[in-house]
Amino acid sequence: MTVPQRRSWQPPDGEELVARAPVSFATGAADRVKGRRWFRDPERHDIQGELPGWPTGPAYRLRSRIGFVVRAVLGVAFLLGVLAVAVIFDGNVPSGSGPNGSGSLGRSEDPENEETDFPVLWAAPGTIARTLPWELDPARRPDTDVTHLVLTDRRLLVLGGLQDPREPWEEVLWETDLSTVATVERRPFSVGGRDFRITFTDGSWCRLTSLEGEPLVGRLTSA
C-alpha cells in the first residue's frame, strides 16, 4: 500500500510562490518573560479573550522584579566564582563568560516589549493583526499540527496542516494582500536571532519565530 504524500499548497495560476517556512508566535527569552507570550492592545490590556474563535490558552504572569533581581545577583555571584576558580588554577578566564559571551542575548533594542513584557500580538480593535489565526500559538495547537507562513508576489498567507505525512492536505487559515504589510524587521534579541516582527499599515503587528525561516525572512526584509 502506498502512503500518500502530503500535498503542499500552491498558488493559483498567475500568482508566484516566493518563499515559505514553518512559523509560530515567538516566545520570551529574557528572564522576566522566558517561556511566555502575551496578546495586547495599545494600552497593554490582555486581549486573548476578545479574539473571535480563539480557544482558551494559558494565562501567563510576569515574573516579579524581586525574583528577577535575586536571580541576577545569584547569577553574577556564580559567574564571579567561576572566574575566581579559573584564575586560581591556570590564570585563564574562560572565553565566552562575559556579558557578550556565547549564550548571551546581548542588549535589547526594545526592552519594553522584550524584557519587561513580551507581546507577540499588538492590535487595537478592528486591526489586521487581530485577524491572525490562533493556530500560530504553539500553546494552543496540538503537537501534530504545524503552521507555515507563505509569501507570494501578491499575498502573505498562513497555512495549517498536520506533520503526519499520511494527511495529504493543507488549508489556508489567514491571508492578507502585500499592500497591508508596512515593514518586516528581524528581532536579534531572541534565541538564535530567529524572531521577526511584521508591522501592518494600520499600526498593528505580530512577532513570529521560525527555525527554518531564513530564506523567507530574507525575502520579507528585503522587499
C-alpha positions as CSV (number, residue, x, y, z in Angstrom):
1,M,0.0,0.0,0.0
2,T,1.4,3.4,-1.0
3,V,1.4,6.0,1.7
4,P,0.1,9.3,0.2
5,Q,2.5,12.2,0.3
6,R,1.5,15.5,1.9
7,R,0.2,17.9,-0.7
8,S,1.8,21.3,-0.5
9,W,-0.4,24.3,-1.1
10,Q,0.3,26.0,-4.5
11,P,-0.9,29.5,-5.6
12,P,-3.4,29.8,-8.4
13,D,-2.3,30.4,-12.0
14,G,-0.8,33.9,-12.4
15,E,0.5,34.1,-8.8
16,E,4.1,33.2,-7.9
17,L,5.2,31.4,-4.8
18,V,8.2,33.2,-3.4
19,A,9.1,31.5,-0.1
20,R,7.5,29.6,2.8
21,A,8.6,28.4,6.2
22,P,7.1,26.9,9.4
23,V,6.4,29.7,11.9
24,S,4.8,30.2,15.3
25,F,4.3,33.2,17.7
26,A,7.6,33.9,19.3
27,T,8.4,33.1,23.0
28,G,10.1,35.3,25.5
29,A,13.8,34.7,26.2
30,A,14.7,37.4,28.8
31,D,14.5,36.3,32.4
32,R,11.2,38.0,33.4
33,V,9.3,36.7,30.3
34,K,11.1,33.5,29.5
35,G,8.8,30.9,28.1
36,R,5.9,33.3,27.9
37,R,4.0,35.4,25.4
38,W,1.1,37.9,25.5
39,F,-1.5,39.3,23.2
40,R,-2.0,43.0,23.8
41,D,-3.8,46.1,22.6
42,P,-2.0,49.5,22.5
43,E,-3.0,50.1,26.2
44,R,-1.3,46.7,27.1
45,H,-4.5,45.0,28.0
46,D,-4.6,41.3,27.5
47,I,-6.9,40.7,24.5
48,Q,-6.7,36.9,24.0
49,G,-10.2,36.5,25.5
50,E,-11.5,39.0,22.9
51,L,-10.1,37.3,19.8
52,P,-13.0,35.6,17.9
53,G,-12.8,31.8,17.6
54,W,-9.7,31.5,19.8
55,P,-9.7,28.6,22.2
56,T,-8.7,29.2,25.8
57,G,-4.9,29.3,26.3
58,P,-2.5,29.7,29.2
59,A,-2.7,32.9,31.3
60,Y,0.9,33.8,31.9
61,R,2.0,36.2,34.6
62,L,5.1,38.3,34.5
63,R,7.8,37.2,36.9
64,S,8.3,39.6,39.8
65,R,11.1,42.2,39.7
66,I,12.3,41.0,43.1
67,G,12.7,37.5,41.8
68,F,14.5,38.9,38.8
69,V,16.9,40.8,40.9
70,V,17.6,37.8,43.2
71,R,18.3,35.6,40.2
72,A,20.5,38.3,38.6
73,V,22.6,38.6,41.8
74,L,23.0,34.9,42.2
75,G,24.0,34.6,38.5
76,V,26.7,37.3,38.9
77,A,27.9,35.6,42.1
78,F,28.1,32.3,40.3
79,L,30.0,33.8,37.4
80,L,32.5,35.6,39.7
81,G,33.1,32.3,41.5
82,V,33.8,30.5,38.2
83,L,36.2,33.2,37.1
84,A,38.0,33.1,40.5
85,V,38.5,29.3,40.3
86,A,39.8,29.6,36.7
87,V,42.3,32.3,37.7
88,I,43.5,30.3,40.8
89,F,44.1,27.1,38.8
90,D,45.5,28.3,35.5
91,G,45.3,32.1,35.4
92,N,43.0,32.0,32.4
93,V,39.5,33.5,32.1
94,P,37.1,31.1,30.2
95,S,36.1,32.5,26.8
96,G,32.5,33.5,26.3
97,S,31.9,34.0,30.0
98,G,31.4,37.8,29.9
99,P,28.2,39.6,29.2
100,N,28.7,39.3,25.5
101,G,29.9,35.7,25.5
102,S,28.2,32.7,23.9
103,G,24.7,32.2,25.3
104,S,24.2,35.9,25.9
105,L,21.2,37.6,24.2
106,G,23.0,40.9,24.1
107,R,21.3,44.2,24.6
108,S,17.6,44.5,23.7
109,E,16.6,47.2,21.1
110,D,13.1,47.3,22.6
111,P,13.3,46.3,26.3
112,E,9.7,47.4,27.0
113,N,8.5,44.6,24.6
114,E,11.3,42.1,25.1
115,E,12.3,42.2,28.7
116,T,9.6,43.7,30.9
117,D,6.8,42.4,28.7
118,F,6.6,40.2,25.6
119,P,3.6,40.8,23.4
120,V,3.5,38.7,20.2
121,L,0.3,40.4,19.0
122,W,-0.2,44.2,19.3
123,A,-3.5,45.1,17.9
124,A,-6.3,47.7,18.5
125,P,-9.9,46.6,17.8
126,G,-10.5,46.2,14.1
127,T,-6.9,46.0,13.0
128,I,-5.3,43.3,10.8
129,A,-3.2,41.6,13.5
130,R,-6.4,40.7,15.4
131,T,-7.4,38.5,12.4
132,L,-4.4,36.2,12.7
133,P,-5.2,32.6,13.4
134,W,-4.9,31.0,16.9
135,E,-3.0,28.1,15.3
136,L,0.1,30.3,15.3
137,D,0.2,29.8,19.1
138,P,2.1,26.6,20.0
139,A,0.4,26.6,23.4
140,R,-3.0,26.2,21.8
141,R,-2.5,23.8,18.9
142,P,-1.7,20.1,19.1
143,D,1.9,19.0,18.7
144,T,1.0,17.2,15.5
145,D,-0.1,20.5,13.8
146,V,2.2,22.9,12.0
147,T,1.7,26.4,10.6
148,H,3.5,27.9,7.7
149,L,3.9,31.5,6.6
150,V,3.8,31.8,2.8
151,L,4.9,34.7,0.7
152,T,3.7,35.1,-2.9
153,D,4.2,38.0,-5.2
154,R,0.7,39.2,-4.2
155,R,-0.1,37.9,-0.7
156,L,1.1,36.8,2.7
157,L,-0.7,33.7,4.0
158,V,-0.8,31.4,7.0
159,L,-1.3,27.7,6.2
160,G,-2.3,25.0,8.6
161,G,-1.9,21.2,8.4
162,L,-0.6,18.1,10.1
163,Q,3.0,17.0,10.5
164,D,1.8,13.4,9.8
165,P,2.8,12.7,6.2
166,R,-0.3,10.4,5.8
167,E,-2.5,13.6,5.8
168,P,-2.4,14.9,2.3
169,W,-3.8,18.3,2.9
170,E,-3.1,21.9,3.9
171,E,-5.6,24.7,4.4
172,V,-5.4,28.5,4.2
173,L,-6.0,29.8,7.7
174,W,-5.4,33.5,7.0
175,E,-4.3,35.8,4.2
176,T,-3.6,39.5,3.5
177,D,-2.6,41.5,0.5
178,L,1.1,42.6,0.5
179,S,-0.1,46.2,0.3
180,T,-1.2,45.8,4.0
181,V,2.4,45.0,5.2
182,A,4.3,48.1,6.2
183,T,7.6,46.6,7.5
184,V,9.2,43.3,8.4
185,E,12.1,43.5,10.9
186,R,14.4,41.0,12.4
187,R,14.5,40.9,16.2
188,P,18.0,39.9,17.2
189,F,17.2,39.8,20.9
190,S,15.8,36.2,20.6
191,V,17.1,32.6,20.8
192,G,19.2,32.1,17.8
193,G,18.1,35.5,16.5
194,R,15.2,33.8,14.8
195,D,12.4,36.2,15.7
196,F,11.0,38.8,13.3
197,R,8.2,41.3,13.5
198,I,5.6,42.1,10.9
199,T,4.0,45.5,11.2
200,F,0.9,46.3,9.2
201,T,-0.2,49.6,7.7
202,D,-2.7,50.1,10.4
203,G,0.0,50.0,13.1
204,S,-0.8,46.5,14.4
205,W,1.9,43.9,14.5
206,C,2.9,40.4,15.4
207,R,6.1,38.8,16.5
208,L,6.9,35.4,14.9
209,T,9.7,32.9,15.0
210,S,11.0,30.1,12.7
211,L,13.7,27.5,13.0
212,E,13.9,27.3,9.2
213,G,12.8,30.8,8.2
214,E,15.9,32.4,6.9
215,P,15.0,32.4,3.2
216,L,11.5,33.6,3.9
217,V,12.6,36.3,6.4
218,G,15.4,37.4,4.0
219,R,12.9,37.9,1.2
220,L,10.4,39.7,3.5
221,T,13.0,42.1,4.9
222,S,14.5,42.9,1.5
223,A,11.1,43.7,-0.1
